Amino acid sequence: MRVLMVGLGDIARKAYLPVLAALPDLELHLATRDAGVLDAVAARYRIANAHVGLDAALASGAFDAAFVHAATPAHPGLVTTLLERDIPVFVDKPLADSADEAARLVTLAQNRDVLLGVGFNRRFAPDYAALRQTPRSLILMQKHRHAQADTPRRVVFDDFIHVVDTLRFLAPARPMRETIETVVRDGRLEAVTLTLAGDGYHAIGTMHRASGLDEERIDILGGNGKRAVVNLAERIEQDGTEHVRRRGDWTPVAEQRGFSAMCADFLAAVRDRRPTAADDIMATHRLCEAIVQHAERR
C-alpha cells in the first residue's frame, strides 16, 4: 500500500510513525510544510519519500490511504482535499473542533463512498478493550491535567473527547439520559463532568484542568467485582482480594496504548472497503459540542 502521512507533530512522531514505519508492506510518504522537521523525521525513520506540503505529495502519484496528524484547525482543509481525491483518510481525534464541521466531512466521505476514520486509541488499548467483557453497572473515568485550564472548545475537542468516546465505547447499552456539568473561570474551562445513564448502568467521566498531576484512571464496577486501569499501564482487579498487573517491561508503548492495533484496523478497513462509521463518529462529536455549548453559557 502507498500511504501518506500529513503532519509530523508530536503525536505523529511518538505514536504513529514507530508503528507505520515498521510495516513491511507499506510505502510510506511524509508531508509537512516545515522542511527542517521533514528532513529530520525522514532521516530518523529512514523514509525516502518526503514532500514539502500536501500538494507536492499528491503530485507524486496516487495514494491508497492517508493519515492526518496536523493541528486540529488544519484538519477540515486537509481532509477535504484528500477525500475529494477519493483517498481513504484516518484522522487522529478530533475530526474537527465543531460538530457542524465534523458533520460536513462525514457527509462528504459518505457522498463519495470513501472511508473516513477517526483515531480513538483507547478503543484498541488491550486493557480498556478487555473491560467490555466484564459486568458494567458503574463506569467511572477520570482524566486530569496539571495547570492546563484553557478555552472550552480546545479542552473538550482536543482532550476530553477521549473521555466522551471511551464512556460511549464501554457503555453496555445506548444512553437514555445525558447530564453535563462544567466549571469555567475567566473564560477558561477548569472542570467538566459528563454522565451517561442507560438501562442498568451509569457512566461518569470527569476532568479537572487545575489538578496536581496529569493522570488517567478508569474504574468498572459490577458483578461483585471491580476492575481498574491506571494510566493505561496498570490493571487492578478486585473480587474480594486485589490483583495488580503492570505493563511488561518489553511491551511496546504503541501496543499497550492501542496505536498498533488501531493502525492495523484502519488499514484492514481500507483493504476491505468498509464504510465510514458515520453515526459513531458523529455521536462523540455531538456530545463534545453539547459540552462546549454548556461551558460557553457559564
Buried (B, 14 or more C-beta within 10 A) or exposed (E): EBBBBBBBBEBBBEBBBBBBBEBEEBBBBBBBBBEEBBEEBBEEBEBEBBBBBBEEBBEEEEBBBBBBBBEBEBBBEBBBBBBEBEBBBBBBBBBBBBBEBBBBBBEBBEEBEBBBBBBBBBBBBBBBBEBEEBBBEBBBBBBBBEEBBBBBBBBBBBBBBBBBBBBBBBBBEEBEEEEBEBBBEEEBBBBBBBBBBBEEBBBBBBBBBBBEEEEBBBBBBBEEEBBBBBEBBBBBBBEEEEEEEEBEEEEBBBBBBBBBBBBEBBBEBBEEEBEBBBEBBBBBBBBBBBBBBBBBEE
